[in-house]
Amino acid sequence: MFFKKKIKDFDTLGTAYMMGIHLVSGVIVGIVIGYYLDKFFDTKPWLTLIFLVLGIIAGYRNMFREMGRIQKKQAEAEKRDHVSKD
């Protein structure tokens, strides 16, 4: 019993960590791509700003996808718990 609660806590912590990674990685990738394209095309700061916005959008999109997966997994677990109690 005690270890199951600990495992759930670590699972929740890992999920929160991954959601943060999704958000930050999208922004970093967008900035890096925009920076190097700006350097290549000599269009400073426009492509960096465009890809920054695209990176933010991609990061939030990935984060919301992960939230959907988590909610789906929790709903299935609640269903199983409800069925096993009956």
Buried (B, 14 or more C-beta within 10 A) or exposed (E): EEEEEEEEEEEEEEBEEBBEBBBEBBBEBBBEBBBEBBEEEEEEEEBBBBBBEBBBEBBBEBBEEBEEEBEEEEEEEEEEEEEEEE
